[in-house]
């Protein structure tokens, strides 16, 4: 019979793989930003929430706080680097107002994290107490990470379009929440169970909304330029907008 430790390690490794997929799921979104050189209406909130969440979980998994949590450290350390790359890309193409706002939030997160690390290490002298303090904050931050994509739900309902609601972020979020909930239940860890259980519910809500408004999302147009007329005094470019009705993959 497989021991609880072995089962937990296996589920944790699977969770690392799925979480890696979760962190990579916004790649198509940012590739689009790079090609257009414009962040359009995409929100940085999910990525700001995720980067702070990763910092907290890395701290939680340290031997000084919660021993035997190597798998928590590895995936969140990787996630921290990936989310940082996303935010750098966002900053490169965002207008000044958005850029300044993102930088201000990042600065605030860094200050809060530094204060937390100092306070916990100096003020709490047992693993149980440190785990409790950091764990409670991780529950709050992880819940916010899962809630962050909901910030666009109002826009989706208002516009009846899911163009700015990343499907893969919600779908992989569901898989991720389910896997880490199982990981936490094998050897019960309340601080991992609560946010990931809620994450499953939030992700389901996002996917239901996506399904409701996917068909009503306007399809993107393609611009085809016609040759200019040599007979005209002023050369003009005429474009014909052709709607690609067959491409159901654009959102």
N, C-alpha and C positions, 0 to 999 in steps of 0.2 A: 504493500500500500504506500502511495506517495505521501511523504510527510508534508506538514503544513508549510515548513520552511522552503522545501523544494517547489511546491505548488506556487507559493507566493513569489519566489524568484522567477519562475517561468512566466507567470502573469505579469510581473514587473518588467521583464524583458520585452514581452509583447506590448505592454503599455508604453515602453520607450520607443518602440518602432511606430506605434500609432501616433504618439505625441509628436514624433519627428515629422510624420505626415501632416499633423495639425499645424505645426510651425511652418511647413512648406506650402500649405494650401493657398496662402495669399499670393504665391509667386505669379500666377497669371494676371492678377490685379496690378502688381507692381511692374510687370513686364509691359502692360498696357500703358501705365503712367510714363515709363521710360520712352516708349515709342511716340507717345503724344506730347511728351515733355510738359504735361499738365496733370495735376491731381484731380481736376474736375470737382465732383461733389463727394469724392471718397473721404471717409472720416478717419482720422488718425487715432480716435478713441480706443478701438479694440487693441491696437498695437502698444499704445501707452499703458493700458491696463495690463496687458500680457507681460510687458517687460518688467513692470513692478512686481507682478505675481511671480515671475521667474526668480527675481532677486530674493524675495521672501522664502521661496521653497529651497533655494540653494542654501540659505542661512539655516533653515529648519533642518536640512539633511546633514549638516556638519556634525562630526562626532562630539563637539563641544555642546551641541544643543540636543540632537536626537540621534544617538548611535545606531549603527546598522541600517543606514538609509542611503547607501551608495547610489542605488538606482534613481532615487529622487534627485540627487545632486547631478548625475550625469545628464539626464534629459533636460533638466532646467538650465544647466550651464550651456548646453547646446542651444536651447531655445533663447537664452539671453543674447547670444551672439547673432542669431538669425533675426530676432526682433530689432536689434540695434541696426542691422543692415537695412531693414525695411524703413526704419525711421530716418536713416541717413538719406535714402532714396526720396522719401516724402519731402524732406527738408530741401533737397536740391531743386525740386520742381514746384514747391508750394509758393503761393504769394506771400509777401512779407508779413501780413497780418497773421496768417496761419502759422508761418514759420516761427514767429516770435512767441505765439501761444504754445506751440509744441515745446520749444526750448524752455519756456517758463515752467511747464508741467514737468519736464525731465529734471530740471534743477530742483524743483520741490520734492520729487521722488528721491533724488539723491540725498537731499538733506534729511528727509524722514528716515531713509534707510540707515544713514550714518548714525543718527540719534538712536535708532532702535538697536543697532548692533552694540553701541557703546553702553546703552542702558541695560540691555539684557545680560551682557557678559560681566558687567560690574555690579549689577543689582540683584541678579538671580544666581544662586550658587549651587543649584542642583539641576540634574538633567530633567527631572519631572517638571520643575517650575519653569525652566527655560522652554521646554517643549510646549507647555501650556500657553505661555505668553505668545511665543512665535506662532504656534499652531492656530490660536484664535485669530491672529492677524492674517494668517494664510487662508483661513476659511473665508474671511471677509474679502480679501484680494482675489482669491480664486473665483468666488461667486461673482465679483465685479467683472472678471475676465469673461465669464460665460454670459453675463448680462450685456457686456459692451456691444455685441452685434445687434442687440435689440434697439440700439439708439437710432437705427435706420428704419425700424418697423413703422413708425409714424409716416415717414416719407413714402414707404412702399404702399401703405394703405391709401394715402392721399393721392399719389400719382398712378396707383394701380400698375406699378412697374417694379420689377426686382432687379433692374439694371445695376443698382449700387448696393445690392445685398449679395455678398459672396456665398454661393451655394456650398462650395467645398468646405469653407470654414465652418459652416453649420453642420454639415454631414460628418466631417472628421471629428468635430467637437462631440457629436453623439457617440461615436465609437470610442473616443478617448475617455469621455466621462464614464461610460459603461465599464471599460477595462480597469480604470483606476478605482472605481467603486468595488469591483471584485477583488482587486489587490488589497484594498483596505479592510474588506470583510473577512478575508482568510485569517489574518491575525489582526483583530479589530483595532483600527486606528480611526478614532472619531474625527480627527482634523482632516483626514483625507476623504473619509466617507461623505461628510456633509456637503462640501462644495461640488464634488464630482457627481453625487446623486442629484443635486440641484442642476448641475450642468446637463445631465441627461434630459431633464424636464424642459430646460430652456432651449436646448437644441431641437427637441421635438417641436416646440412651439414655432421656432424659426422655420423649420422644414415644412410645417403645415401652411404657414403664411406664404412661403415660396411656391408651394404647390397651388395655392389659391390664385396667385397673381402672375404665374409664369406665362400663361397663354395670353394675358392681356398686356404683356410687356411689348411696346413698339419695337419692331425689328429695325436694326440699323440700316442706314442707306449707304449705297456705294456711289461715289462720284466718278463719272467717266467723262474726261475732257475730249471735246471734238476739235479737229484741226481748225485753225483760224482761217478766215476767208481773205485771200489776197486782193480781192476786188474792193474791200472796204478801206476807207481812208484811215480809220483807226482799227488796229488789230485788237480783236476781243476774244476772250476765251469763253466758250459756252459750255456749260456742264449740264448733263442730264442726270437726274437722280433716279436711280433704279432701285426699287425695293426688292430685296432678295427674300421672296416669300417662302422659298424652300429651305432656308437655313434656320432650323429651329434651335441651333446651338447658341446663337447670339443672345446675350442678355444685357 
